Amino acid sequence: MSQYKSTPKWLDKLVEWLCPYELHEEVFGDLHERFQHMVDKKGLRHAKLRYPLEVLVYLKSTVSFKRKSNRSKTQFTAMFKHYFTTATRNIIRNKSFSFINVMGLVLGISSFLLINLWVNDERSIDNFHENQGDLYALYLTSEINGEVSGDYDIKEWELFSNRNVWLAEELPKVIPEIKHIATYITSYELPWGYPNTFQVGDVKHRLEGAITGNDFFKMFSYPILYGDKENPLTRAKTLVISEYMASIFFENPQDAVGKTIRYENTLDMKITGVFKNIQANSSLQFDYLISWEDAESLPIVMSDNKAPTFIQLHANADPELVAQKLKAFDDSSNNPAYERLELGLQPYGDQYLISKFENGKPVSGRIEYINIFSGVAIFVLIIACINFMNLATSRSLKRAKEVGVRKVIGSSKGYLIGQFLGESILLTSIAMIVSVITVSAIVPYFNNFTGKEMALPLSEPFYWLFLIIIVLVTGVLSGAYPAVFLSSLQPAKVLKGMARFTNTAKFFRKGLATFQFSLSILLLIATLVVSRQTDYIQNTNLGYDKENVIYVRIEGDLVSKYHLFKESLLTKSGIAMVDRSSEAPHDMAFEIAGPFAWEGMEENRQMSFKPTSVGFDFLEMMGLEIVEGRGFDKTIPTDTAAFMINETALKQMNLDQPLGKRISAWTKQGRIIGVLKDYHTHSLHEPIKPLIVDVKEDLNFGIIMVKTLPGQTQKAIESLEEVSANINPNYPLEYQFMDLEYAELYKNEKVVSSLSNIFAILAIMISCLGLLGLAMFSAEQRIKEIGVRKVLGASVASIIKLFSKDFLQLVVWSFVIATPIAAYLMKNWLEGFAYQINLSWWIFALTGLLALIIAFLTVAYQTFSAAKANPIKNLRTE
């Protein structure tokens, strides 16, 4: 007998493709049997010739099957229409519950979309470069006296203490895996940025930018629109500018190429290119880039010698191998002031989110907020889903007869599950439409306090797919349990009116409500803690007076005419005091490990300081307190060589009698004349560092601080503008307020606090909607009981107490579950601050009490309405 394998394979494949899988066995069985019969009867050749004809016969069967499939599709369409019609009728028939369900979903989905928008915007920062996979930011790990720190702002002179070289020039010589490298150097950084003045003709404007190398545009995707696109920064005294900057000085950005622009009123530079305005999701924001060839010749004062450095590796380079080479880079040139100096690399796209260092390595930062709010978004959506699930389950007995009748006339369990899931998805779709409209309307307000420029990406097909997935997942998640529960009811019991919730179903429903309220209480506790920590930061005593102080940068003629500027201002109205400082008191970024020495210093002792140079009136102006010795006195000539230190420095220097002790810092030597009470020189995220202060009234950089008289700020600003226009006419006046700049240090915390408040309120509202729905259902189910109790003399208060008890028990259980989780999470969050509030017991007690009151008011409102109704009318409803 011939074998089946002798049948033409390509025809078998054709049949396999055309016929449904469930018919394969039958079709191939018949075909192969007939083929075998033909082989036995007329030979293999004849059988093969006839086999296509046999296949054609079965193709006809396939066509017939397709017709059946079409009929199935028609049935499916009809079934879907039936689902839709039934769901619509049920929604209209139960308006109150449908409204509560849709509102809960709208709040949950809207919250989810808003948070998702913010999270996606944060994650998009710096992730748009074409070479993203090969870009890295370098960081520096340093160690002094066992204290390890790290920073992306690499201090070049710490690496090359004995040589006048730059990292961007040295690294490619020893690490061939580096394809491109760029150092990004800004000028002296003020608390509000690092603006420089540019001028074309009579037009002057302040803009922010940097010095960098020609590789910069090869590494990063900042397209040059006009001019030299290949080598725009290879020549000295050249720069590229943004479209925005070009439009300020020239009518047409394209006309800017080849033109000359004056920098800081000292140097004329040629514009070699115009680049596209920097997009909002770039962490580097600049309007000009100056050629690296001018790095050492420009009149730029670098703040803290910061030089962030970025590299691009070759496509086949091993980052781990490069990291090892960086770690071992040029040990011989390390500064002896440090016990350890190591370079490391971090993917460029991660440095924005991971900017906090622990043990010298980048480990956390804004990514913590991303994770927290991603969790909050999911929590709020889950709360909304549970809300829906609980309400639908509670009302299921009202629909039991409908289920029973459908089952009796032949509806299958699968059909019923499909019907209830269809209703759930329809409600979720309605909620999604309302949510998208709502979020689109409130996004501009959302942008105001987040400081972003976000919008729902409704023009992107992928986003619509994302919304559809959210609808399906939320709809199925919300409707799955009610659908399974209802479809499992036995028709006989239902039609006899014997359908009841089992203990398991009741326990599950209460468990859902408890879980829902636990999440809400968790968010409430987090909101209280974040708000208190933010208030603590804003209102804590910093050790100096930041009120009524205006900053002005020392630049142009103010360098040589500072004293004239000061004396002129003091004669004007609204001005209380004027003085200068090399650093803003609340944002002292400059920290250095040496060279410092003092009388009595232990051998080989190393210590880092925050140094600042001030005027004679600085201490009085800022209200700094002296705990030992005296302040600077302009009537004592030797005070120009004197030093003051703070309490932290005194403690770390191990000096019992600091006054009169000799101290040397850089090339300056003098004696300690006083000790300042510690004040915060940075945000409260960091502990107070050792501080050393001297007097220098002839620095060519820094800031002038103007203290205004209370209530006369506007007069003081007018005086400032008048004097500045007379003495420093080539530089447009720019000023900032110290208290506002201090608040900027905690911008992230303010955003987190605002978002926490909003989403905690939304979460509690959704939960209360759930309670309201359950209370409505409970009152409806027990309306006869209420009538009987009232006829027997029960008061409204006693009925409210009876009905509220069960719900309040759920809130108490929720509080018990949420409290330890919230305490753990908040403790971890507060550890990010050097100065923090205590997690007092009353925060948790207040949250629990607040949750109980809100829940009671929600339930009592509905119960009160039922209890106030006429009992005769209630009894007639049965």
C-alpha positions in Angstrom: 0.0 0.0 0.0 1.3 3.5 -0.9 2.1 5.9 1.9 0.1 9.2 2.6 3.3 11.2 2.3 3.2 10.7 -1.4 0.3 13.2 -1.7 1.5 16.5 -3.3 2.6 18.6 -0.3 1.8 21.9 -1.8 -1.8 20.9 -2.3 -2.0 19.7 1.3 -0.6 23.1 2.4 -3.2 24.8 0.3 -6.0 22.8 1.9 -4.5 23.4 5.4 -4.5 27.1 4.8 -8.1 27.3 3.4 -9.8 25.0 5.8 -10.4 25.8 9.4 -8.3 23.9 11.9 -11.3 21.9 13.3 -12.0 20.4 9.8 -8.4 19.3 9.1 -8.7 15.8 10.5 -11.9 15.2 8.5 -10.8 16.8 5.3 -7.3 15.2 5.2 -8.7 11.9 6.3 -11.1 11.8 3.3 -8.6 13.2 0.8 -5.8 10.8 1.8 -8.2 7.9 1.8 -9.4 8.6 -1.7 -5.8 9.2 -2.8 -4.8 5.9 -1.4 -7.7 4.2 -3.1 -6.8 5.7 -6.4 -3.2 4.6 -6.0 -4.2 1.0 -5.4 -6.7 1.1 -8.2 -4.9 3.1 -11.0 -1.4 3.8 -9.8 0.5 6.6 -8.2 0.8 8.8 -11.3 -2.9 8.8 -12.0 -3.6 9.4 -8.3 -1.4 12.5 -8.3 -3.1 13.8 -11.5 -6.5 13.4 -9.9 -5.6 14.7 -6.5 -6.1 18.4 -7.5 -9.6 17.6 -8.6 -10.3 16.0 -5.2 -8.9 19.1 -3.5 -11.2 21.4 -5.6 -14.2 19.5 -4.3 -13.1 20.3 -0.8 -12.4 23.8 -1.7 -16.1 24.1 -2.4 -16.7 22.9 1.1 -14.4 25.6 2.3 -16.3 28.2 0.5 -19.4 26.8 2.1 -17.7 27.1 5.5 -16.8 30.8 4.8 -20.4 31.4 4.2 -21.1 29.9 7.6 -18.4 32.1 9.0 -20.1 35.1 7.5 -23.3 34.0 9.1 -21.4 33.8 12.4 -20.1 37.3 11.9 -23.7 38.4 11.3 -24.7 36.7 14.5 -21.8 38.3 16.3 -22.8 41.7 15.1 -26.3 41.1 16.2 -25.1 39.9 19.6 -23.0 43.0 20.0 -25.9 45.3 19.1 -28.0 43.4 21.6 -25.3 43.9 24.3 -25.2 47.6 23.4 -29.0 48.0 23.5 -29.3 46.2 26.8 -26.5 48.0 28.4 -27.9 51.4 27.3 -31.3 50.5 28.7 -29.9 49.5 32.0 -27.8 52.7 32.2 -30.8 54.8 31.5 -33.0 52.8 33.9 -30.6 53.2 36.8 -29.6 56.8 36.3 -28.3 57.5 39.9 -26.1 54.4 40.1 -24.9 54.9 36.5 -24.0 58.5 37.3 -22.1 57.5 40.5 -20.3 54.8 38.6 -19.4 57.1 35.6 -18.3 59.9 37.9 -16.1 57.5 39.9 -14.5 56.3 36.7 -14.2 59.8 35.3 -12.3 60.9 38.4 -10.1 57.9 38.4 -9.3 57.9 34.7 -8.8 61.7 34.6 -6.3 61.4 37.5 -4.6 58.6 35.7 -4.3 60.5 32.4 -3.0 63.6 34.2 -0.3 61.7 36.1 0.6 59.7 33.1 1.0 63.0 31.2 3.4 64.3 33.8 5.3 61.1 34.1 5.7 60.7 30.4 7.0 64.3 30.1 9.5 63.7 32.9 10.7 60.5 31.2 11.0 62.2 27.8 13.7 64.6 29.1 16.9 64.1 27.2 15.6 61.0 25.5 15.1 62.4 22.0 18.8 62.3 20.7 19.5 60.0 17.8 22.7 58.8 19.4 20.9 58.2 22.7 22.2 54.7 23.2 25.9 55.7 23.0 25.7 59.0 25.0 27.0 59.2 28.5 27.5 61.9 31.2 30.7 61.7 33.2 30.6 62.1 37.0 33.3 62.5 39.6 33.5 60.5 42.9 35.7 62.2 45.5 36.7 61.2 49.1 38.0 63.4 51.9 38.6 62.1 55.4 36.4 59.1 54.6 33.5 61.3 53.4 32.5 60.3 49.9 30.6 62.5 47.5 29.8 62.6 43.8 28.7 65.1 41.2 28.1 65.4 37.4 29.7 68.9 37.6 33.3 67.8 37.3 35.8 70.2 38.9 38.6 70.1 36.4 41.2 71.5 38.7 40.7 68.7 41.1 41.6 66.2 38.5 44.5 68.2 37.0 45.8 70.1 40.0 49.3 70.2 38.6 48.6 70.8 35.0 46.7 73.3 32.9 44.7 70.8 30.8 41.1 69.9 30.2 39.4 66.6 30.5 37.9 66.9 27.0 41.5 67.0 25.6 43.0 64.2 27.8 40.4 61.5 27.8 40.4 60.6 24.1 44.2 60.0 24.3 43.8 57.1 26.7 40.3 55.8 25.9 39.9 55.1 22.1 36.3 53.9 22.6 35.4 57.6 22.9 34.0 58.8 19.5 33.1 62.3 20.6 33.5 64.3 23.8 32.2 67.8 24.8 32.6 69.9 27.9 29.7 72.3 28.6 31.0 75.3 30.5 28.7 78.1 31.7 29.8 81.4 33.1 29.4 82.5 36.8 26.1 81.0 37.9 23.7 83.1 39.9 20.8 81.6 41.8 18.6 82.4 38.8 20.9 81.2 36.0 24.0 82.4 34.2 23.0 85.2 31.8 25.4 87.1 29.6 24.8 90.3 27.7 24.8 90.5 23.9 24.5 93.6 21.7 23.9 94.4 18.1 23.7 98.1 17.4 21.5 99.5 20.1 19.7 96.2 20.9 21.0 94.6 24.1 19.7 91.4 25.6 20.6 88.9 28.3 20.7 85.2 27.3 22.0 82.0 28.7 24.5 79.7 26.9 27.8 77.9 27.2 31.2 77.2 25.8 31.6 73.8 24.1 33.5 72.0 21.4 32.7 71.2 17.8 31.7 67.6 18.8 28.7 68.9 20.6 26.5 69.1 17.5 27.8 65.7 16.3 26.7 64.1 19.6 23.4 65.7 20.3 20.3 66.2 18.1 20.1 70.0 18.1 19.8 70.7 14.4 21.6 73.7 12.8 19.1 75.3 10.4 21.4 77.9 8.7 25.2 78.3 8.4 28.0 75.8 8.8 26.3 72.5 9.8 29.5 70.4 9.9 32.1 72.5 11.8 30.4 75.5 13.3 32.6 75.8 16.4 36.2 75.1 15.2 37.4 78.7 15.0 38.0 81.2 17.8 35.7 84.1 18.3 32.8 82.3 16.7 29.4 81.2 18.1 26.1 79.6 17.0 22.9 81.0 18.2 19.2 79.9 18.4 16.4 81.0 16.2 15.0 83.0 19.1 18.2 84.8 19.7 18.7 85.5 16.0 15.1 86.9 15.8 15.9 89.4 18.7 18.9 90.9 16.9 18.1 90.3 13.2 14.9 90.6 11.2 15.3 87.1 9.7 17.2 84.3 11.5 18.8 83.3 8.3 20.4 86.8 8.0 22.3 86.2 11.2 24.8 83.9 9.7 28.1 85.7 9.1 27.1 88.7 11.2 29.0 90.0 14.2 27.6 90.2 17.7 29.2 91.9 20.8 29.6 89.7 23.9 29.6 91.3 27.4 30.5 94.6 25.8 34.1 93.4 25.4 34.4 91.0 22.5 33.0 90.9 18.9 32.2 87.4 17.7 31.1 86.0 14.4 27.9 84.0 14.1 28.6 80.8 12.1 25.2 79.1 12.5 21.6 79.3 13.7 20.2 76.2 15.4 16.6 75.3 16.0 15.1 76.5 19.3 15.8 74.0 22.1 12.8 71.9 22.9 11.2 71.9 26.3 12.2 68.3 27.1 16.0 69.0 27.0 17.7 69.4 30.3 20.3 71.6 28.6 18.6 75.0 27.7 20.8 77.5 25.9 20.5 80.2 23.3 24.1 80.4 22.2 27.2 78.2 22.2 30.6 79.7 22.0 33.6 77.9 20.4 35.8 75.9 22.7 38.8 77.7 21.1 37.9 80.7 23.3 37.6 78.7 26.5 40.7 80.2 28.1 40.6 83.7 26.6 37.1 84.8 27.2 36.3 87.1 30.1 34.2 84.4 31.7 34.3 83.7 35.4 33.3 80.1 36.0 31.4 79.3 39.1 32.9 76.5 41.1 35.0 75.5 38.1 32.0 73.4 37.0 32.5 71.6 33.7 29.9 68.9 32.9 31.4 66.6 30.4 29.6 64.3 28.0 31.0 61.5 25.8 29.7 59.4 22.9 31.1 55.9 22.5 31.7 54.1 19.3 28.7 51.8 18.5 30.5 48.6 19.3 32.3 50.0 22.5 31.8 48.2 25.8 30.6 50.7 28.4 31.8 48.5 31.3 35.3 48.5 29.8 35.2 52.3 29.4 34.0 52.6 33.0 37.1 50.6 34.2 39.4 52.8 32.1 37.7 56.0 33.5 38.1 54.7 37.1 41.9 54.2 36.5 42.3 57.4 34.6 45.5 59.3 35.3 45.9 58.7 39.0 49.3 60.4 39.0 47.6 63.8 38.4 45.1 63.5 41.2 44.9 66.2 43.8 46.7 65.1 47.0 44.0 66.9 49.0 41.7 63.9 48.2 41.9 60.3 49.3 40.1 59.2 46.1 39.1 60.8 42.8 37.4 58.6 40.3 35.5 59.2 37.1 32.4 57.2 36.2 29.8 57.3 33.5 26.0 57.3 33.5 23.7 57.0 30.5 23.0 60.5 29.3 19.2 60.0 29.3 19.3 58.9 33.0 21.2 61.8 34.5 18.2 64.1 34.7 16.1 61.5 36.7 19.1 60.1 38.7 20.9 63.1 40.1 21.3 62.3 43.8 24.5 60.6 44.8 25.1 58.1 47.6 28.6 56.9 48.3 29.8 58.8 45.3 27.4 57.1 42.8 24.2 58.4 41.2 21.4 56.3 42.7 18.2 58.4 42.9 16.6 61.8 42.3 13.5 62.7 40.4 13.0 59.0 39.5 11.6 58.7 43.1 8.8 61.1 42.3 8.2 59.3 39.0 7.8 56.0 40.8 5.7 57.5 43.6 3.2 59.2 41.1 3.1 56.2 38.8 2.0 54.2 41.9 -0.5 56.9 42.8 -1.9 56.8 39.2 -2.5 53.1 39.4 -3.9 53.4 43.0 -6.5 56.0 41.9 -7.5 53.9 38.9 -7.8 50.8 41.1 -9.9 52.7 43.6 -12.2 53.7 40.8 -12.4 50.1 39.5 -13.2 48.8 42.9 -15.8 51.4 43.3 -17.5 50.2 40.1 -17.1 46.6 41.0 -18.6 47.0 44.5 -21.6 49.0 43.3 -22.3 46.6 40.5 -22.1 43.6 42.8 -24.3 45.3 45.4 -27.0 45.9 42.8 -26.7 42.4 41.4 -29.6 41.0 43.3 -31.9 43.6 41.7 -30.9 42.1 38.3 -31.1 38.5 39.5 -34.6 38.0 37.9 -33.3 39.3 34.6 -30.5 36.8 34.8 -32.9 34.0 35.7 -35.3 34.7 32.8 -32.4 34.9 30.4 -31.1 31.6 31.5 -34.5 29.9 31.3 -34.9 31.0 27.7 -31.5 29.6 26.8 -28.8 32.2 27.4 -25.5 30.6 28.2 -23.1 31.7 31.0 -20.7 33.0 28.4 -23.4 35.1 26.8 -24.3 36.6 30.2 -20.7 37.4 31.1 -20.4 39.1 27.7 -23.5 41.1 28.4 -22.3 42.4 31.7 -18.7 43.0 30.5 -20.3 44.9 27.6 -22.1 47.2 30.0 -18.9 47.7 32.0 -16.9 48.6 28.9 -19.7 50.9 27.6 -19.7 52.8 30.9 -15.9 53.0 30.9 -16.0 54.3 27.3 -18.4 57.0 28.3 -16.1 57.8 31.3 -13.1 57.9 29.0 -14.7 60.4 26.6 -15.7 62.7 29.5 -12.2 62.3 31.0 -10.4 63.2 27.8 -12.6 66.3 27.5 -12.0 67.2 31.2 -8.3 66.7 31.1 -7.9 68.7 27.9 -9.7 71.6 29.6 -7.6 71.5 32.8 -4.2 70.8 31.3 -3.3 74.5 31.0 -4.0 75.0 34.7 -2.0 71.8 35.4 0.9 73.3 33.5 0.9 76.4 35.6 2.0 74.8 38.8 4.1 72.0 37.3 6.0 74.5 35.2 5.6 72.4 32.1 4.2 72.7 28.6 2.1 69.5 28.3 -0.9 68.6 26.2 -2.7 65.4 25.5 -1.1 63.9 22.3 -4.5 63.2 20.7 -3.0 63.5 17.2 -0.9 60.4 17.8 -2.5 57.1 16.8 -0.5 55.3 19.5 -2.1 57.4 22.2 -5.6 56.4 21.0 -4.5 52.8 21.1 -3.3 53.5 24.7 -6.7 55.0 25.6 -8.5 52.0 24.1 -6.4 49.6 26.1 -7.1 51.6 29.2 -10.9 51.4 28.5 -10.7 47.6 27.9 -8.5 46.9 30.9 -10.5 49.1 33.2 -13.8 47.9 31.8 -12.9 44.2 32.2 -11.3 44.8 35.6 -14.3 46.6 36.8 -16.9 44.3 35.4 -15.3 40.9 35.7 -16.4 40.0 39.2 -20.0 41.3 38.8 -20.3 39.5 35.5 -19.0 36.2 36.9 -21.2 36.5 40.0 -24.4 37.3 38.1 -23.9 34.7 35.5 -23.4 32.0 38.1 -26.8 32.6 39.8 -29.1 29.6 39.6 -32.3 30.4 37.7 -34.6 28.2 39.9 -33.5 30.0 43.1 -33.6 33.4 41.4 -37.1 33.1 40.1 -38.3 31.8 43.5 -36.8 35.0 45.0 -34.3 32.9 47.0 -31.2 34.4 45.6 -29.0 35.9 48.4 -25.5 37.0 48.8 -23.3 34.3 50.2 -21.0 35.0 53.1 -18.1 34.8 50.8 -19.6 37.4 48.4 -20.4 39.7 51.4 -16.8 39.3 52.7 -15.4 40.0 49.3 -17.5 43.1 48.8 -16.4 44.4 52.2 -12.8 43.5 51.4 -13.0 45.6 48.3 -14.4 48.6 50.2 -11.7 48.2 52.8 -8.9 48.0 50.2 -10.3 51.0 48.5 -10.4 53.1 51.6 -7.0 51.9 52.7 -5.5 53.4 49.5 -7.3 56.6 50.1 -6.1 56.9 53.7 -2.6 56.1 52.6 -2.8 59.0 50.1 -4.2 61.3 52.8 -1.4 60.5 55.2 1.2 61.1 52.5 -0.5 64.4 51.7 -0.3 65.6 55.3 3.3 64.6 55.6 4.4 66.2 52.3 2.5 69.4 53.2 4.0 69.6 56.6 7.5 69.0 55.3 7.1 71.6 52.6 5.8 74.1 55.2 8.7 73.3 57.4 11.2 74.0 54.6 9.5 77.3 53.7 9.2 78.6 57.3 12.2 77.2 59.1 14.7 79.6 60.5 17.6 79.7 58.1 19.8 81.7 60.3 19.6 84.9 58.2 17.0 87.4 57.1 16.0 86.7 53.5 13.1 89.2 53.4 13.2 92.5 51.4 16.5 91.6 49.7 17.1 92.2 45.9 20.0 90.8 44.0 22.0 92.5 41.1 24.9 90.9 39.3 28.3 92.6 39.4 29.2 93.1 35.8 30.4 95.8 33.3 31.1 99.1 35.0 29.8 97.8 38.3 33.2 96.0 38.7 35.1 99.2 38.9 32.3 101.5 40.2 30.8 99.4 42.9 31.5 101.9 45.7 29.9 104.7 43.6 26.9 102.5 42.9 26.5 101.7 46.6 26.8 105.3 47.7 24.4 106.5 45.1 21.8 103.9 46.0 22.0 104.7 49.7 21.0 108.3 48.9 17.8 107.1 47.2 14.4 106.4 48.7 13.4 102.9 49.6 16.9 101.7 50.1 18.0 100.4 53.6 21.4 98.8 53.0 23.7 97.8 50.1 26.5 95.2 50.2 28.1 92.5 48.1 29.0 88.9 48.2 30.8 86.4 45.9 28.0 83.8 46.6 24.3 84.0 47.2 23.8 83.2 51.0 21.1 80.6 50.3 22.7 78.9 47.3 26.4 78.5 47.8 27.4 75.9 45.2 31.2 76.5 45.5 32.9 74.0 47.8 36.6 73.3 47.7 39.0 70.9 49.6 42.1 73.1 49.6 44.5 74.6 50.0 43.6 75.4 53.5 45.7 75.3 56.7 45.3 76.6 60.2 47.3 76.9 63.3 47.1 73.6 65.2 45.9 71.6 62.2 46.7 67.9 62.4 49.3 66.5 59.9 47.8 65.2 56.7 44.4 66.6 57.7 42.1 67.4 54.7 38.9 69.3 54.9 36.5 70.9 52.4 35.0 74.4 53.0 32.4 76.6 51.4 34.3 79.9 51.0 32.6 83.2 50.4 33.9 86.8 50.2 31.7 89.6 51.4 31.6 93.3 52.1 31.9 94.9 55.5 28.2 95.3 55.9 27.2 91.8 54.9 26.8 90.4 58.5 24.5 93.2 59.6 22.5 93.2 56.4 21.8 89.5 56.5 21.2 89.5 60.2 23.9 86.9 60.9 24.5 86.1 64.6 28.1 86.0 66.0 28.5 83.4 68.7 32.2 84.2 69.5 34.5 87.1 68.7 33.4 90.0 66.5 32.4 90.8 62.9 34.4 92.6 60.2 35.1 96.3 61.0 36.0 98.7 58.2 37.8 101.0 60.7 40.3 98.2 61.5 42.7 98.0 58.5 43.9 94.4 59.3 40.4 93.1 58.9 40.9 92.9 55.2 43.1 89.9 56.0 40.8 88.5 58.7 38.6 85.4 58.5 35.4 84.3 60.2 34.2 80.7 60.3 30.9 79.1 61.2 30.2 76.7 64.1 30.4 73.6 61.9 33.8 74.6 60.7 34.9 75.3 64.2 33.8 71.8 65.3 35.5 70.0 62.4 38.7 72.0 62.8 39.0 70.9 66.4 39.9 74.4 67.7 39.2 75.1 71.4 40.2 78.7 71.2 39.7 79.8 67.6 40.0 83.6 68.1 43.4 84.8 66.9 44.5 81.5 65.4 46.3 81.9 62.1 44.6 80.5 59.0 45.6 80.5 55.3 43.3 80.0 52.4 44.8 80.1 48.8 47.4 82.9 48.9 45.7 84.8 51.7 46.8 84.6 55.3 45.2 86.1 58.4 43.6 85.4 61.8 40.2 84.2 62.9 38.3 87.1 64.4 34.9 85.6 65.0 32.6 82.5 64.8 29.3 82.8 63.0 26.2 80.9 64.2 25.4 78.2 61.7 23.1 79.3 58.9 21.9 77.3 55.9 24.0 77.9 52.8 21.9 75.6 50.6 18.6 73.8 50.6 17.5 71.8 53.6 18.3 68.6 51.6 21.9 69.1 52.6 23.4 69.5 56.1 25.2 72.7 57.0 28.8 72.6 55.7 32.0 74.3 57.1 32.1 77.9 56.0 35.0 80.4 55.8 34.3 84.1 55.2 36.7 86.9 54.4 36.3 90.5 53.2 37.0 91.4 49.5 35.4 94.6 48.2 37.3 94.5 44.9 36.2 91.2 43.4 35.3 91.3 39.7 32.3 89.0 40.1 29.6 88.1 42.5 26.3 89.9 43.4 25.2 93.1 45.0 22.5 92.8 47.6 20.1 95.6 48.1 18.0 95.6 51.3 14.8 97.6 50.8 12.7 99.4 53.4 9.6 97.4 54.4 6.7 98.4 52.1 8.9 100.5 49.8 10.0 97.8 47.4 8.6 99.5 44.3 10.4 102.8 45.2 13.6 100.8 45.8 13.3 99.2 42.3 12.8 102.6 40.7 15.9 103.9 42.5 17.9 100.8 41.4 16.9 101.3 37.8 17.8 105.0 37.8 21.3 104.4 39.4 22.0 101.4 37.2 21.2 103.3 34.0 23.6 106.1 35.0 26.5 104.0 36.2 26.2 100.8 34.2 24.4 101.9 30.9 25.7 99.1 28.7 24.1 96.3 30.7 20.3 96.1 31.1 19.3 95.8 34.7 18.3 92.4 35.9 17.3 91.8 39.5 15.8 89.0 41.6 14.2 88.7 45.0 16.0 86.5 47.5 12.9 85.0 49.1 11.5 84.0 45.7 14.8 82.5 44.7 14.9 80.5 48.0 11.4 79.2 47.2 12.7 78.0 43.8 15.1 75.6 45.6 12.0 73.6 46.6 10.1 73.8 43.3 10.0 70.0 43.1 8.6 69.7 46.6 6.0 72.3 45.9 4.9 70.4 42.8 4.8 67.1 44.7 2.8 68.7 47.5 0.3 70.2 45.1 -0.1 67.0 43.2 -0.4 65.0 46.4 -3.2 67.3 47.6 -5.1 67.1 44.4 -4.9 63.3 44.0 -5.5 62.6 47.6 -8.7 64.7 47.4 -9.7 62.8 44.2 -9.0 59.5 45.8 -11.2 60.2 48.9 -13.9 61.6 46.6 -13.9 58.4 44.6 -14.0 56.3 47.7 -16.9 58.4 49.1 -18.8 58.0 45.9 -18.4 54.2 46.5 -19.7 54.6 50.0 -22.6 56.8 48.8 -23.6 54.2 46.3 -23.4 51.4 48.9 -25.4 53.5 51.3 -28.1 54.2 48.7 -28.3 50.5 47.9 -28.4 49.5 51.6 -31.1 52.1 52.3 -33.1 50.9 49.3 -32.8 47.2 50.4 -33.8 48.0 54.0 -36.5 50.6 53.3 -39.2 48.4 54.9 -37.0 47.9 58.0 -36.6 51.7 58.3 -40.4 52.1 58.0 -41.1 49.5 60.7 -38.5 51.0 63.1 -39.9 54.4 62.7 -43.5 53.2 63.3 -42.2 51.5 66.5 -40.7 54.9 67.6 -37.1 54.8 66.4 -35.5 58.2 66.0 -33.7 59.4 62.9 -30.5 59.6 64.8 -30.8 55.9 65.9 -31.4 54.8 62.3 -28.4 56.8 61.1 -26.3 55.2 63.8 -27.5 51.7 62.9 -26.8 52.1 59.2 -23.5 53.9 59.7 -21.9 51.4 62.0 -21.1 48.8 59.3 -19.5 51.3 57.0 -17.5 53.0 59.7 -16.1 49.6 60.8 -14.7 49.2 57.2 -13.0 52.6 57.6 -11.4 51.6 60.9 -10.1 48.5 59.3 -8.8 50.5 56.4 -7.0 52.8 58.8 -5.3 49.9 60.6 -4.1 48.5 57.3 -2.9 51.8 55.8 -1.1 53.3 58.8 2.0 51.1 59.0 2.4 51.1 55.2 2.2 54.9 55.1 4.6 55.2 58.0 7.2 53.1 56.2 6.9 54.9 52.9 6.9 58.4 54.4 9.9 57.6 56.6 11.9 56.6 53.5 10.8 59.9 51.7 11.8 62.1 54.6 15.3 60.5 54.7 16.0 62.5 51.5 16.1 65.7 53.7 18.9 66.6 56.0 16.3 68.5 58.1 12.9 66.9 58.4 9.7 66.8 60.5 8.9 64.0 62.9 6.3 61.5 61.9 4.1 62.4 64.9 1.3 60.1 66.0 -1.2 62.9 65.6 -0.7 63.0 61.8 -2.0 59.4 61.6 -4.7 60.1 64.2 -5.9 63.2 62.4 -6.0 61.3 59.1 -8.1 58.4 60.6 -10.5 60.9 62.2 -10.8 62.8 59.0 -11.5 59.6 57.1 -14.2 58.6 59.6 -15.9 62.0 59.5 -15.9 62.1 55.7 -17.3 58.5 55.5 -19.9 59.2 58.2 -21.1 62.4 56.5 -21.3 60.5 53.2 -23.3 57.6 54.7 -25.4 59.8 57.0 -26.5 62.0 54.2 -28.1 59.1 52.3 -29.4 57.4 55.4 -30.9 60.7 56.7 -32.9 61.0 53.4 -34.3 57.5 53.8 -35.0 57.9 57.5 -36.9 61.2 57.0 -39.2 59.7 54.5 -42.8 58.9 55.5 -42.8 55.3 57.0 -46.2 54.6 55.5 -44.8 55.3 52.1 -41.8 53.2 52.8 -43.9 50.2 53.9 -46.1 50.5 50.7 -43.0 50.1 48.6 -42.8 46.4 49.6 
